[in-house]
């Protein structure tokens, strides 16, 4: 298959909620930005894309019902697709439109497309508290959906290794089958959108950004511990980009706002232009996450030359190329680094420039060719399989 060969791809986006915060980060963040970056770049690699546009039933005011209505409408859209119209189906979020169900539908309809998808988290990652809290007891469902894909895309080697190690503890043969499908391709930031929001304007005082979900696996309480200490010792301000209402840390944030008037800001649900502009204006970005399979919000901050301070775990060493100046091991080391970079603006800007160079590896021209290559691989294998017949899977 050559790069000049136009493949026809049916693309299932993830659910997004750009004007209302939602418990899952992809709905207001990378589900918009990374998808737009992928869709813009794929045609340059000989892949013509048609997005599924689910016809959501009217009157669903609750966001959970809208999301479920959107997922169900996505399945129904397959009923209108003529057989053989597409070479491949791409599912951006494999725990929304289940690959098992997509595969069953296209098999019934006689659609011979390969099915490729990203997984951005998993029950087979012990740190993924979100899935255990919101979708308990679905470990086997999660894994079966990955195995139903022709190729499984992941954002980091760390996440690939985590999946395989934990599945192997349960069933080595299943882990072997999964390994054959996994491809580490990364996840693209939307560098074009970030560039459009670029500004030379700066805040009058050093500004620390926390641009993560306020969920337990991101450990916002640890960030607030560090923020309280630096607010008491430095003339700086803190900006939390996500909504805190109804979260475990809402009262804590309110108390800090009262203690440090006009220095603790909550963005709620910023539109993307305002969010990217904030990153360009900020000085320091902090993560305290216990769970991270890639870290697109951090890579976005790195791209804007923000000095990022990150835990030395999960995918952070990988996306920073093990930049020791940016990584910390303990809460005390986080505070120590914050203290240092607030005092030393020149060193802070130096680290920002270093991280910017490492973020360039995650722009669409670097990442999407790998995605396109996997799509081509899956289509080629699928065509050969259809001509020769399937190989029975070994029991195990």
C-alpha positions as CSV (number, residue, x, y, z in Angstrom):
1,X,0.0,0.0,0.0
2,X,1.5,3.3,-1.0
3,X,1.1,6.8,0.6
4,X,-0.7,7.9,-2.5
5,X,-3.4,5.4,-2.1
6,X,-6.5,7.1,-0.7
7,X,-8.0,5.1,2.1
8,X,-11.6,5.8,3.3
9,X,-11.9,6.2,7.0
10,X,-15.1,6.5,9.1
11,X,-14.2,8.4,12.3
12,X,-16.0,8.1,15.6
13,X,-15.0,11.1,17.8
14,X,-15.3,11.0,21.6
15,X,-18.1,12.8,23.3
16,X,-17.3,16.5,23.9
17,X,-18.9,19.2,26.1
18,X,-17.0,22.4,25.3
19,X,-19.3,24.7,27.2
20,X,-19.9,22.6,30.3
21,X,-17.3,20.9,32.5
22,X,-17.6,17.1,32.7
23,X,-16.0,14.5,34.9
24,X,-13.9,13.1,32.0
25,X,-11.1,15.3,30.7
26,X,-11.4,14.3,27.1
27,X,-14.9,15.9,26.9
28,X,-13.6,19.4,27.3
29,X,-10.0,18.9,26.3
30,X,-8.1,16.4,24.3
31,X,-11.2,14.9,22.8
32,X,-11.6,18.2,21.0
33,X,-8.0,19.3,20.4
34,X,-6.3,16.0,19.6
35,X,-9.1,14.9,17.4
36,X,-9.1,18.2,15.4
37,X,-5.3,17.8,15.0
38,X,-5.7,14.2,13.7
39,X,-8.5,15.0,11.3
40,X,-6.6,18.0,9.8
41,X,-3.4,15.9,9.3
42,X,-4.7,12.5,8.0
43,X,-5.6,13.7,4.5
44,X,-2.0,14.7,4.0
45,X,-1.2,11.0,4.3
46,X,-3.6,9.6,1.8
47,X,-6.5,9.0,4.2
48,X,-9.9,10.6,3.5
49,X,-12.0,11.0,6.6
50,X,-15.7,11.1,7.2
51,X,-16.8,11.8,10.8
52,X,-19.8,10.1,12.3
53,X,-22.4,12.8,13.2
54,X,-24.8,11.2,15.7
55,X,-28.3,12.5,15.6
56,X,-28.9,12.9,19.3
57,X,-32.6,12.8,20.4
58,X,-33.9,16.3,21.5
59,X,-34.9,17.1,25.0
60,X,-32.0,15.4,26.8
61,X,-31.0,18.2,29.2
62,X,-28.9,16.2,31.6
63,X,-25.3,15.8,30.4
64,X,-25.1,12.1,31.2
65,X,-28.2,11.4,29.1
66,X,-26.9,13.6,26.3
67,X,-23.7,11.6,26.3
68,X,-25.5,8.2,26.3
69,X,-27.9,9.4,23.6
70,X,-24.9,10.5,21.5
71,X,-23.2,7.1,21.9
72,X,-26.4,5.2,21.0
73,X,-27.0,7.5,18.0
74,X,-23.4,6.7,16.8
75,X,-24.2,3.0,16.7
76,X,-27.4,3.7,14.8
77,X,-25.5,5.7,12.2
78,X,-23.8,2.5,11.0
79,X,-27.2,1.4,9.6
80,X,-27.0,4.0,6.9
81,X,-23.5,3.0,5.6
82,X,-23.4,1.0,2.4
83,X,-21.2,-2.1,2.6
84,X,-17.6,-1.6,1.4
85,X,-17.9,2.2,1.5
86,X,-15.1,2.5,4.1
87,X,-11.7,0.7,4.4
88,X,-11.5,1.3,8.1
89,X,-13.4,2.6,11.1
90,X,-11.5,4.6,13.7
91,X,-12.8,4.9,17.3
92,X,-11.1,7.7,19.2
93,X,-12.2,6.5,22.6
94,X,-12.6,2.7,22.8
95,X,-14.6,2.9,26.1
96,X,-17.4,5.1,24.5
97,X,-18.4,3.4,21.3
98,X,-17.4,-0.2,22.2
99,X,-15.3,-1.9,19.5
100,X,-17.1,-5.2,20.3
101,X,-20.4,-3.6,19.4
102,X,-19.1,-1.8,16.3
103,X,-17.5,-5.1,15.2
104,X,-20.8,-7.0,15.7
105,X,-22.8,-4.4,13.8
106,X,-20.5,-4.3,10.8
107,X,-20.3,-8.1,10.7
108,X,-24.1,-8.3,10.5
109,X,-24.2,-5.6,7.8
110,X,-21.4,-7.2,5.7
111,X,-19.1,-4.2,6.1
112,X,-15.5,-5.5,5.8
113,X,-13.7,-2.6,7.4
114,X,-10.8,-2.8,9.7
115,X,-11.5,-1.3,13.1
116,X,-8.8,0.7,14.9
117,X,-9.1,2.7,18.1
118,X,-7.3,4.6,20.9
119,X,-7.6,3.6,24.5
120,X,-6.7,6.5,26.9
121,X,-7.2,4.6,30.1
122,X,-8.0,1.1,31.3
123,X,-9.3,-1.0,34.2
124,X,-6.0,-2.9,33.7
125,X,-4.1,0.2,35.0
126,X,-4.4,0.1,38.8
127,X,-3.9,3.8,39.0
128,X,-7.0,4.5,36.8
129,X,-9.3,5.3,39.8
130,X,-11.8,7.0,37.5
131,X,-12.8,3.7,35.8
132,X,-13.0,1.8,39.1
133,X,-15.2,4.5,40.6
134,X,-17.6,5.1,37.6
135,X,-17.5,1.7,35.9
136,X,-16.9,-0.9,38.6
137,X,-16.7,-4.6,37.6
138,X,-16.0,-4.0,33.9
139,X,-12.4,-5.2,33.7
140,X,-13.3,-8.0,31.3
141,X,-15.5,-5.8,29.2
142,X,-12.7,-3.3,29.0
143,X,-10.2,-5.9,27.8
144,X,-12.7,-7.6,25.4
145,X,-13.1,-4.2,23.7
146,X,-9.4,-3.9,23.2
147,X,-9.1,-7.4,21.8
148,X,-12.0,-6.7,19.4
149,X,-9.9,-4.0,17.7
150,X,-7.6,-4.8,14.8
151,X,-5.1,-2.3,16.2
152,X,-5.0,-0.6,19.6
153,X,-3.4,2.8,19.7
154,X,-1.9,4.1,23.0
155,X,-0.1,7.4,23.9
156,X,3.0,6.1,25.7
157,X,5.3,3.2,26.2
158,X,4.5,3.5,29.9
159,X,0.8,2.8,29.3
160,X,1.5,-0.1,26.9
161,X,3.8,-1.7,29.4
162,X,1.3,-1.2,32.2
163,X,-1.5,-2.8,30.3
164,X,0.6,-5.8,29.3
165,X,2.0,-6.4,32.7
166,X,-1.4,-6.4,34.4
167,X,-3.2,-8.4,31.8
168,X,-0.3,-11.0,31.9
169,X,-0.8,-11.5,35.6
170,X,-4.4,-12.5,34.9
171,X,-3.8,-14.5,31.6
172,X,-0.4,-14.6,29.8
173,X,-2.0,-15.9,26.6
174,X,-4.5,-13.0,26.4
175,X,-1.6,-10.5,27.1
176,X,0.3,-12.1,24.2
177,X,-2.7,-11.5,21.9
178,X,-3.1,-8.0,23.1
179,X,0.6,-7.2,22.6
180,X,0.3,-8.1,18.9
181,X,-2.4,-5.4,18.5
182,X,-0.9,-2.6,20.6
183,X,0.9,0.3,18.8
184,X,2.5,3.3,20.6
185,X,1.8,6.3,18.5
186,X,1.5,9.2,21.0
187,X,-1.2,11.8,21.0
188,X,-0.9,15.1,19.1
189,X,-1.4,18.5,20.6
190,X,-3.2,21.0,18.4
191,X,-0.2,23.2,17.9
192,X,-2.0,25.3,15.2
193,X,-4.7,26.3,17.7
194,X,-2.1,26.9,20.4
195,X,-0.1,29.1,18.0
196,X,-3.2,31.1,17.1
197,X,-3.7,32.0,20.8
198,X,-0.1,33.1,21.3
199,X,0.5,36.4,23.1
200,X,3.4,38.3,24.5
201,X,1.3,39.6,27.3
202,X,2.3,38.4,30.8
203,X,0.7,38.6,34.2
204,X,2.1,41.2,36.6
205,X,3.1,38.5,39.1
206,X,4.4,34.9,38.6
207,X,1.4,32.6,37.8
208,X,1.1,28.9,38.6
209,X,-1.4,26.9,36.5
210,X,-3.1,23.7,37.5
211,X,-4.8,22.4,34.3
212,X,-6.1,19.0,35.4
213,X,-9.3,17.4,36.4
214,X,-10.3,17.8,40.0
215,X,-10.6,14.0,40.5
216,X,-8.8,11.9,43.1
217,X,-6.3,10.3,40.6
218,X,-5.0,13.8,39.8
219,X,-4.5,14.5,43.5
220,X,-5.6,18.2,43.5
221,X,-5.2,18.2,47.3
222,X,-1.5,17.8,47.0
223,X,-1.4,20.7,44.6
224,X,-3.4,22.9,47.0
225,X,-1.0,22.0,49.8
226,X,1.9,23.3,47.7
227,X,0.0,26.3,46.5
228,X,-0.9,27.3,50.0
229,X,2.8,27.3,51.0
230,X,4.0,29.3,48.0
231,X,1.2,31.8,48.3
232,X,2.2,32.4,51.9
233,X,5.9,33.0,50.9
234,X,5.9,34.5,47.4
235,X,4.1,37.3,45.6
236,X,2.5,34.9,43.1
237,X,-1.0,33.8,42.0
238,X,-2.6,30.4,41.2
239,X,-5.0,29.6,38.3
240,X,-7.1,26.5,38.4
241,X,-8.5,25.9,34.9
242,X,-11.2,23.4,35.7
243,X,-14.5,23.8,37.7
244,X,-14.2,22.9,41.3
245,X,-17.9,23.0,42.2
246,X,-19.1,19.7,43.7
247,X,-15.6,18.3,44.0
248,X,-13.9,17.2,47.2
249,X,-11.6,20.3,47.1
250,X,-14.3,22.9,46.6
251,X,-14.2,24.2,50.2
252,X,-10.5,24.1,50.3
253,X,-10.3,26.3,47.2
254,X,-12.9,28.7,48.6
255,X,-10.9,29.0,51.8
256,X,-7.7,29.8,49.9
257,X,-9.5,32.4,47.9
258,X,-10.6,34.0,51.1
259,X,-7.2,33.8,52.7
260,X,-5.4,35.1,49.6
261,X,-7.8,37.6,47.9
262,X,-7.4,38.0,44.1
263,X,-4.6,35.5,44.0
264,X,-6.5,32.2,43.6
265,X,-8.5,32.0,40.4
266,X,-10.8,29.3,39.1
267,X,-11.4,29.3,35.3
268,X,-14.3,27.0,35.3
269,X,-14.8,25.8,31.7
270,X,-12.5,28.1,29.7
271,X,-13.0,28.1,25.9
272,X,-9.9,26.7,24.2
273,X,-8.6,30.1,22.9
274,X,-8.7,31.5,26.4
275,X,-7.2,28.4,27.8
276,X,-4.3,28.4,25.4
277,X,-3.8,32.1,25.9
278,X,-3.6,31.5,29.6
279,X,-0.8,28.9,29.1
280,X,1.2,31.4,27.0
281,X,0.8,34.0,29.8
282,X,1.6,31.6,32.7
283,X,5.0,30.9,34.3
284,X,4.7,27.5,36.0
285,X,2.5,24.5,35.4
286,X,2.1,21.8,38.1
287,X,0.9,18.2,37.9
288,X,0.3,16.1,41.0
289,X,-1.3,13.2,39.1
290,X,-1.0,9.6,40.4
291,X,-2.5,8.4,37.1
292,X,-1.4,9.6,33.6
293,X,-1.2,7.6,30.4
294,X,0.1,10.5,28.3
295,X,-0.4,14.0,29.7
296,X,-1.6,16.2,26.9
297,X,-2.4,19.2,29.2
298,X,1.2,19.1,30.3
299,X,2.6,18.8,26.7
300,X,0.4,21.8,25.8
301,X,2.0,23.8,28.7
302,X,5.5,22.6,27.6
303,X,4.8,23.8,24.1
304,X,4.1,27.3,25.4
305,X,7.5,27.4,27.1
306,X,5.9,27.1,30.6
307,X,8.1,25.7,33.3
308,X,6.4,22.4,34.2
309,X,6.9,20.6,37.5
310,X,5.8,17.0,37.3
311,X,5.8,13.8,39.4
312,X,8.5,11.4,38.6
313,X,6.0,8.6,37.7
314,X,3.5,7.4,35.1
315,X,4.1,8.9,31.6
316,X,5.9,12.1,32.8
317,X,9.5,10.9,32.5
318,X,8.7,9.7,29.0
319,X,7.0,12.9,27.6
320,X,9.8,15.1,29.1
321,X,12.6,12.8,27.9
322,X,13.4,12.3,31.6
323,X,14.1,16.0,32.2
324,X,15.3,15.8,35.9
325,X,14.8,19.6,36.4
326,X,11.1,19.2,35.8
327,X,10.5,16.0,37.8
328,X,10.0,15.7,41.5
329,X,9.8,12.7,43.8
330,X,8.1,14.0,47.0
331,X,5.7,16.7,48.1
332,X,8.7,18.5,49.8
333,X,10.7,18.4,46.6
334,X,7.7,19.9,44.7
335,X,7.6,22.8,47.1
336,X,11.4,23.2,46.9
337,X,11.3,23.3,43.1
338,X,8.4,25.8,43.2
339,X,10.3,27.9,45.6
340,X,13.4,27.9,43.4
341,X,11.7,28.6,40.1
342,X,9.6,31.4,41.7
343,X,12.8,33.0,43.0
344,X,14.9,32.5,39.8
345,X,13.0,33.7,36.7
346,X,16.0,33.2,34.4
347,X,16.2,29.5,35.3
348,X,12.5,29.2,35.1
349,X,12.5,30.5,31.5
350,X,15.5,28.2,30.7
351,X,13.5,25.1,31.7
352,X,10.5,26.4,29.8
353,X,12.7,26.6,26.6
354,X,14.0,23.1,27.2
355,X,10.5,21.6,27.6
356,X,9.3,23.5,24.5
357,X,11.8,21.6,22.4
358,X,10.6,18.3,23.8
359,X,7.0,19.2,23.2
360,X,7.7,19.6,19.5
361,X,7.9,15.8,19.2
362,X,4.1,15.7,19.9
363,X,2.9,18.0,17.2
364,X,0.6,16.6,14.4
365,X,3.4,16.4,11.7
366,X,5.3,14.2,14.2
367,X,2.5,12.0,15.6
368,X,-0.2,11.6,12.9
369,X,2.1,9.9,10.4
370,X,2.4,7.1,12.9
371,X,-1.4,7.0,13.3
372,X,-1.7,6.8,9.5
373,X,0.8,4.0,9.2
374,X,-1.1,1.9,11.7
375,X,-4.4,2.5,9.8
376,X,-2.7,1.4,6.6
377,X,-1.2,-1.6,8.3
378,X,-4.6,-2.7,9.8
379,X,-6.4,-2.2,6.4
380,X,-3.7,-4.3,4.6
381,X,-3.9,-7.1,7.2
382,X,-7.7,-7.0,7.1
383,X,-7.8,-7.3,3.3
384,X,-5.4,-10.2,3.3
385,X,-7.5,-11.9,6.0
386,X,-10.7,-11.5,4.1
387,X,-9.0,-13.1,1.0
388,X,-7.5,-16.0,2.8
389,X,-10.0,-16.5,5.6
390,X,-9.5,-15.9,9.4
391,X,-7.0,-17.7,11.5
392,X,-8.8,-19.3,14.5
393,X,-7.7,-17.8,17.8
394,X,-5.9,-20.1,20.3
395,X,-7.8,-20.9,23.5
396,X,-6.3,-19.6,26.6
